[in-house]
Amino acid sequence: MYFFDYLGAFYFWVWLNIWNSVNDTKRPTFKEVLEGKDRHQEGDIVDLHAYGLKLKFIGGVVTMVIVSILAKF
């Protein structure tokens, strides 16, 4: 399952870089997105796991959409 964590963090990082370049704000590093720095409450274990589940969900869904599009060609 770590594979989808990394994929989800990558897709989310790309999205944040695009969004922040439009808004002229500071862009996060990949490590900050992967670790959830400033994305969840420190010390809250439930919030930390919810963020990890969010990355897994993004990674799984976006990867399946890409595979589905590629399979149709």
C-alpha positions as CSV (number, residue, x, y, z in Angstrom):
1,M,0.0,0.0,0.0
2,Y,3.0,2.3,0.3
3,F,3.0,2.5,-3.5
4,F,-0.3,4.3,-3.6
5,D,0.8,6.6,-0.8
6,Y,3.7,7.8,-3.0
7,L,1.5,8.0,-6.1
8,G,-1.1,10.0,-4.2
9,A,1.5,12.3,-2.8
10,F,2.9,12.8,-6.3
11,Y,-0.4,13.6,-7.9
12,F,-1.4,15.9,-4.9
13,W,2.0,17.6,-5.1
14,V,1.6,18.2,-8.9
15,W,-1.9,19.6,-8.2
16,L,-0.6,21.9,-5.4
17,N,2.2,23.2,-7.5
18,I,-0.2,24.1,-10.3
19,W,-2.6,25.7,-7.9
20,N,0.1,27.6,-6.1
21,S,1.7,28.8,-9.3
22,V,-1.6,30.3,-10.3
23,N,-2.1,32.0,-6.9
24,D,1.6,33.1,-6.5
25,T,2.0,31.4,-3.2
26,K,4.8,29.2,-1.8
27,R,5.0,25.8,-3.4
28,P,5.4,22.8,-1.1
29,T,8.2,20.2,-1.5
30,F,7.3,16.6,-2.3
31,K,8.6,15.6,1.2
32,E,6.2,18.1,2.9
33,V,3.3,16.7,1.0
34,L,4.2,13.1,1.7
35,E,4.7,13.7,5.4
36,G,1.6,16.0,5.6
37,K,3.5,18.9,7.0
38,D,0.9,21.7,7.8
39,R,-1.8,19.4,6.3
40,H,-3.0,17.8,9.5
41,Q,-3.1,18.6,13.2
42,E,0.1,17.6,15.0
43,G,-0.4,14.9,17.6
44,D,-3.8,13.8,16.3
45,I,-3.4,10.2,15.2
46,V,-6.8,10.0,13.6
47,D,-6.1,13.1,11.5
48,L,-2.7,11.7,10.5
49,H,-4.3,8.4,9.3
50,A,-7.1,10.3,7.5
51,Y,-4.4,12.2,5.6
52,G,-2.7,8.9,4.7
53,L,-6.0,7.4,3.5
54,K,-6.5,10.6,1.4
55,L,-3.2,10.0,-0.3
56,K,-4.0,6.3,-0.9
57,F,-7.4,7.2,-2.3
58,I,-6.0,9.9,-4.7
59,G,-3.2,7.5,-5.8
60,G,-5.6,4.6,-6.4
61,V,-8.3,6.6,-8.2
62,V,-6.0,8.7,-10.5
63,T,-3.9,5.7,-11.4
64,M,-7.0,3.6,-12.3
65,V,-8.2,6.5,-14.4
66,I,-4.9,6.7,-16.2
67,V,-4.8,2.9,-16.8
68,S,-8.4,3.0,-18.0
69,I,-7.6,5.7,-20.5
70,L,-4.5,3.9,-21.7
71,A,-6.4,0.6,-22.0
72,K,-8.9,2.1,-24.4
73,F,-6.2,2.9,-26.9
